[in-house]
Amino acid sequence: MQIIKSTRIGIAQGSVDLFSDFEKGGEMWTGEGARVRRQWIAFDQEFAAPPMVHVSLTLWDMDSAHNVRADLAAEKVSEAGFDAVFRTWKDTKVARVRMSWIAMGEVANDDDWDVA
């Protein structure tokens, strides 16, 4: 559980196309090679501490002749951003993926003092 000790809570959100491999015969579509895609997402404004990040698929275009397998995660979350990560495995073929995200956490306040 993340406990926010401030009355200043920031909420950031966005959407990103992680890849589109169908047209160019990329690895996610052919099922050969790397089966993970990672993209750094930078927040417009930094949080005071690493925020809670929720990710979801908003578009997935999969080959219907194979099993659908997907793992979506936010990794390396920091005050400045996070890695959006999509993974698949075995015979799953993925043409394209879009991911949406929302981050919530404490933001700096002008009344915050650092008297160290």
ZITATA-V439281 format. One record per residue. RES is the residue in three letters. OMEGA is omega in degrees with one decimal (* if undefined). D_LAST is the distance of its C-alpha to the last C-alpha in Angstrom with 2 decimals. Layout:
res->{RES/RES}
omega->{OMEGA/OMEGA}
d_last->{D_LAST/D_LAST}
This chain:
res->{MET/GLN/ILE/ILE/LYS/SER/THR/ARG/ILE/GLY/ILE/ALA/GLN/GLY/SER/VAL/ASP/LEU/PHE/SER/ASP/PHE/GLU/LYS/GLY/GLY/GLU/MET/TRP/THR/GLY/GLU/GLY/ALA/ARG/VAL/ARG/ARG/GLN/TRP/ILE/ALA/PHE/ASP/GLN/GLU/PHE/ALA/ALA/PRO/PRO/MET/VAL/HIS/VAL/SER/LEU/THR/LEU/TRP/ASP/MET/ASP/SER/ALA/HIS/ASN/VAL/ARG/ALA/ASP/LEU/ALA/ALA/GLU/LYS/VAL/SER/GLU/ALA/GLY/PHE/ASP/ALA/VAL/PHE/ARG/THR/TRP/LYS/ASP/THR/LYS/VAL/ALA/ARG/VAL/ARG/MET/SER/TRP/ILE/ALA/MET/GLY/GLU/VAL/ALA/ASN/ASP/ASP/ASP/TRP/ASP/VAL/ALA}
omega->{175.4/178.7/-178.4/-174.3/-176.5/173.0/178.6/-179.9/177.2/176.4/177.1/178.8/178.8/179.8/-177.9/171.1/-177.5/177.3/172.9/-172.0/-174.4/-174.4/-175.0/178.1/-178.2/-173.5/179.9/-179.5/-178.1/-178.1/179.6/173.9/-175.5/-177.8/178.1/173.2/-177.0/177.9/177.4/175.8/179.1/174.8/176.9/178.9/-178.8/172.1/178.0/178.4/178.4/-177.3/169.6/-179.3/176.1/179.0/177.7/175.2/175.9/172.1/169.4/-177.7/-173.1/174.0/-176.4/-179.1/-177.7/176.4/177.9/179.2/-179.8/173.3/-178.5/-176.5/168.0/-178.0/179.3/-179.8/177.1/177.4/-174.2/-177.2/-178.0/172.5/170.7/-173.7/174.7/177.5/169.3/-175.7/-179.2/-172.1/179.7/177.4/-175.9/179.1/-179.4/-178.3/169.2/-178.7/171.7/-177.5/173.6/178.9/179.5/178.6/-178.1/175.6/-178.8/180.0/178.2/179.9/177.6/179.7/173.2/-176.1/-178.4/*}
d_last->{28.18/25.18/23.61/21.95/19.55/19.70/22.58/22.14/24.20/25.32/28.72/29.95/33.42/35.86/38.88/39.68/42.95/42.11/45.50/49.18/51.28/54.73/55.94/54.90/55.72/52.17/51.21/50.30/53.76/55.80/54.12/53.80/50.67/47.05/46.78/43.15/41.49/37.79/36.18/32.58/31.78/28.95/27.54/27.93/24.34/21.53/20.47/16.92/18.11/21.51/24.13/27.41/30.16/33.86/36.55/40.29/43.41/44.91/47.61/49.17/52.45/53.94/57.30/59.32/61.43/58.59/56.21/53.05/49.97/46.44/42.88/40.11/36.41/32.91/31.23/28.00/26.27/22.91/20.92/23.24/26.59/28.89/32.13/35.24/37.66/41.37/43.53/47.22/49.66/53.33/55.87/53.79/54.14/51.61/52.52/49.31/46.21/43.97/40.82/38.91/35.37/32.97/29.22/27.35/23.71/20.57/19.70/16.76/17.07/16.63/15.28/12.29/9.04/5.68/3.76/0.00}
